[in-house]
Amino acid sequence: MLKILFLFFLGSMSCAVLDSKEHECIFDLDRVRDIFKASLVGAEDVDLDQYLEGFKELIKFCDLMGSMFSFVSSEISEKIKVLEDLRNGEQRDDFATLFTMTDFETTQNLLVKKDYTSGSRTLLRLHRGLDFIRTFLEKLGKLNPDDSTSSIGREAYTKTLASYHSFFIRQGAYIAMYTLPTQKVLLQRVCKEKAATALAGLPAMLQVTNIVYDRVQAHYKAKDLLELP
């Protein structure tokens, strides 16, 4: 419980630091769109290097959101590190794409190996985080400028990540969501000078993000990996 509270406190502090530095780390919807588009391989596969680069951009969004998204940002950072280590290891070629990774780990029976840190299991956690972020952004685009984003934050979280978190994490997340600002203020916080045009680019970004999400979802379902513990 103390760790959870610390993450929410740290998120609030990081937001304040970013504000004091005039948002050095600005969330760019167009960049997210372009990176995830570059991750698409063939008709169904996903390039893991580009996938991870896309998530590094999403971390900027989570950090700028403060305590509300601190638990998401922390988890994303940890999972990116795990997958990058696998990409830089001796079996790096087996972790080049979504397909090569899951094929390698399933054929080698690595998913049941207790002392092995699974890339497939790690990416599944990122996949769930992407579902939360894309759901929140989709709902954000439908709000009026003066509408609060608190309710859509709760709705998005309940629909996606909540079922995978413990009671204490869920309660901490719901409490933090009450501090979310209006749509207008939120866009100014995370997009700064691009706030006025951010909404115009949101549909294109979500379109590509949804394709990436659907590819991972379909592949994990076909491989019966969606319920990896």
SULGI-V394847 format. One record per residue. N is the residue number from 1. PHI is phi in whole degrees, 0 to 359 (999 if undefined). OMEGA is omega in whole degrees, -180 to 180 (* if undefined). NEAR is the number of other ideal C-beta (glycine too) atoms within 8 Angstrom. Layout:
# SULGI-V394847
n: (N:N)
phi: (PHI:PHI)
omega: (OMEGA:OMEGA)
near: (NEAR:NEAR)
This chain:
# SULGI-V394847
n: (1:2:3:4:5:6:7:8:9:10:11:12:13:14:15:16:17:18:19:20:21:22:23:24:25:26:27:28:29:30:31:32:33:34:35:36:37:38:39:40:41:42:43:44:45:46:47:48:49:50:51:52:53:54:55:56:57:58:59:60:61:62:63:64:65:66:67:68:69:70:71:72:73:74:75:76:77:78:79:80:81:82:83:84:85:86:87:88:89:90:91:92:93:94:95:96:97:98:99:100:101:102:103:104:105:106:107:108:109:110:111:112:113:114:115:116:117:118:119:120:121:122:123:124:125:126:127:128:129:130:131:132:133:134:135:136:137:138:139:140:141:142:143:144:145:146:147:148:149:150:151:152:153:154:155:156:157:158:159:160:161:162:163:164:165:166:167:168:169:170:171:172:173:174:175:176:177:178:179:180:181:182:183:184:185:186:187:188:189:190:191:192:193:194:195:196:197:198:199:200:201:202:203:204:205:206:207:208:209:210:211:212:213:214:215:216:217:218:219:220:221:222:223:224:225:226:227:228:229)
phi: (999:297:297:297:297:296:297:292:295:297:299:296:294:295:296:295:296:297:297:292:259:58:55:301:251:270:283:244:299:295:293:301:302:294:292:294:296:291:281:286:244:60:267:218:272:224:285:287:299:291:301:291:297:298:290:296:289:293:299:300:298:298:296:290:281:80:299:302:249:297:292:288:300:298:293:298:300:296:289:299:299:299:290:294:296:293:291:260:273:295:260:306:294:284:243:285:224:304:294:296:294:293:295:297:288:283:292:268:57:281:289:251:277:294:264:247:271:282:290:296:292:294:293:298:294:295:302:293:295:296:299:296:295:293:294:297:293:297:291:300:295:263:274:274:307:266:285:289:263:299:293:288:296:296:296:296:293:299:286:242:281:305:290:260:252:289:303:293:294:299:295:297:294:296:295:296:293:293:269:295:274:286:302:299:294:299:296:294:291:266:243:50:292:264:302:294:253:300:297:295:269:297:301:293:295:293:300:290:301:293:296:299:301:295:295:295:300:295:291:295:294:297:271:58:244:292:251:303:288)
omega: (179:178:180:-180:179:179:179:177:-180:178:179:180:-179:178:180:179:180:178:-178:179:178:175:177:-173:-174:178:-176:-179:-179:179:176:179:-176:-179:179:176:179:-179:-177:-179:-179:-176:-173:-171:-180:176:-173:179:180:177:-180:177:177:179:176:175:179:176:179:178:-179:-180:-180:179:176:-171:-179:-175:-176:-180:178:-179:-179:-179:179:-179:180:-177:177:-180:180:-177:177:177:178:179:-180:-177:-177:-179:-173:-178:179:179:-179:-179:177:-177:-178:-180:-178:178:-180:-175:179:-179:179:179:-177:-177:179:180:-171:-176:-178:176:-172:174:180:179:180:-180:177:177:176:180:178:177:178:179:179:-176:-179:179:178:-178:178:179:179:-178:-178:-179:169:-176:-176:178:176:177:-178:-177:-180:175:179:-179:-179:-179:180:-177:-172:-170:-171:-176:-180:-177:177:180:-176:178:179:-179:178:180:-180:178:-179:-177:178:-179:-179:-177:175:180:-178:-179:180:-180:178:-179:-172:-178:177:-174:179:-175:-176:-177:-176:-178:-180:-179:-177:-180:-180:178:-179:179:180:180:180:177:178:180:-177:178:179:-180:-178:-179:179:178:180:-180:-178:-177:-176:-178:178:-178:*)
near: (5:5:6:11:9:8:12:14:9:10:18:11:8:11:13:8:8:12:8:6:7:5:10:6:8:11:11:10:12:8:8:14:13:8:12:15:8:8:14:13:7:5:3:7:11:13:12:15:8:12:15:12:10:13:13:9:13:13:12:13:12:13:14:14:13:12:12:12:12:16:13:12:12:9:10:14:9:8:13:13:8:11:15:9:8:13:12:6:8:3:8:10:6:8:14:11:10:13:9:11:16:13:8:12:12:11:6:6:7:10:11:5:7:4:3:6:6:10:12:13:10:12:15:12:10:14:12:11:15:13:11:13:12:12:11:12:11:9:11:12:10:5:10:5:7:6:8:7:13:10:7:11:12:10:9:12:15:7:7:10:12:10:4:5:8:5:5:8:10:11:8:13:14:10:8:12:12:7:9:11:9:10:12:10:8:13:11:9:11:13:13:9:4:10:10:4:7:12:7:5:11:12:7:8:13:12:8:12:13:9:10:15:12:8:13:12:10:9:12:12:9:6:8:6:11:8:5:9:3)
